[in-house]
Amino acid sequence: MGKSFNELAQHLKQYLIDCHSNYKGLKNVATERYNNLKVYMEPEIYQTFHVIVRIGISEAVFIMPEAQPYNGGLGMDEKFVLRWLQNAFISEDLSSLWKNAQL
């Protein structure tokens, strides 16, 4: 069974914190910045396989499975989110969620 949107959001949150912690020896990462991170889909608006990531007031739509940015932006986190979305296991979980969302 694949992960839920909430589990994926928690995984992305930890991934982003780890990426920033390892970036150029950065010691203190503002982890509270990711407390309201959200991963979701809106099949009624976007009819193609997609994922929406919201971090704070920033939001971006990515067309899957290629993880191509479609709308919006995430600033400095976008390159890490793209890398996360291109992970085969994450893409598989999102594909499963997309299939369920269309039912």
HURA-V408206 format. One line per field, one symbol per residue. ss: DSSP state (a for helix, b for strand, c for the rest). psi: psi as a letter, one per 40 degrees, with the letter a starting at -180 (. if undefined). burial: # if it has 16 or more other ideal C-beta (glycine too) atoms within 10 Angstrom, else .. A space follows every 50 residues. Layout:
# HURA-V408206
ss: ???
psi: ???
burial: ???
This chain:
# HURA-V408206
ss: ccccaaaaaaaaaaaaaaaaaaaaacccccaaaacccbbbcccccccccb bbbbbccbbbbbbccccbbbbbbcaaaaaaaaaaaccaaaaaaaaaaaaa aac
psi: hiiidddddddddddddddddehffhdhhgdededfhhhiigdddheihi ihhhhbeiiihhhieefhhdhaiebeeddddddddehddddddddddddd de.
burial: ..#.#..##.###.##..##........#....#..#.#.#.......## #####....###.##.#......#..##.###.##....##.##..##.. ...
